[in-house]
Amino acid sequence: MKKVILLGIFAGTLIVSCGKKDEVPDYAKNREVETEQTAPSLDTPEVANADDPMSNKGVGPVKSLEIPETIDQDMAAAGKEIYDSKCTACHKPTVKFIGPAQKGLLDRRTPEWAMNMILNPEEMIQKDPIAKQLLAEANGAPMANQGLTEEEARQVLEYIRTIE
């Protein structure tokens, strides 16, 4: 008799726990609506012309950056030290590793985009279509924010210019 009662309780619990599969709980519905309302727009000025990587400046503090034709060797040397200590876990200079190779970076991206990716990777991954694509290519491994200053990021960018 105990087995029949236990079997009945088990069957009743199983039936009650199986609801409609298409029904979304109220708490999930609210989150979906909230996400839709707060999702970033690709129409923001920072990511305008997203289809043209050489006009996309990215999202972040760097709005304009002039790169001189001549490489500043002292700045590049400082940038190499930073790159070697903070970037090589995921980047190799001339080959794709976890992240993309840096060789020819400024042939593919604007200096502002590169600086904003170094300084502001979290927001770039959320709002910039190129950064989103790179995240997918890196199998979902996001670029880590290394907490660099703008000066340090500029030094790293100067080092990247020296990579052949």
Secondary structure, DSSP 4 states (H G I P E B T S, - for coil): -HHHHHHHHHHHHHHHH---TTPPPHHHHHHHHHHHHHPPPTTSGGGTTTT-TTT---SSS-------SS--HHHHHHHHHHHHHHTTTT--SSS-SSSPP-TTHHHHS-HHHHHHHHH-HHHHHHH-HHHHHHHHHTTT-PPP-----HHHHHHHHHHHHH--
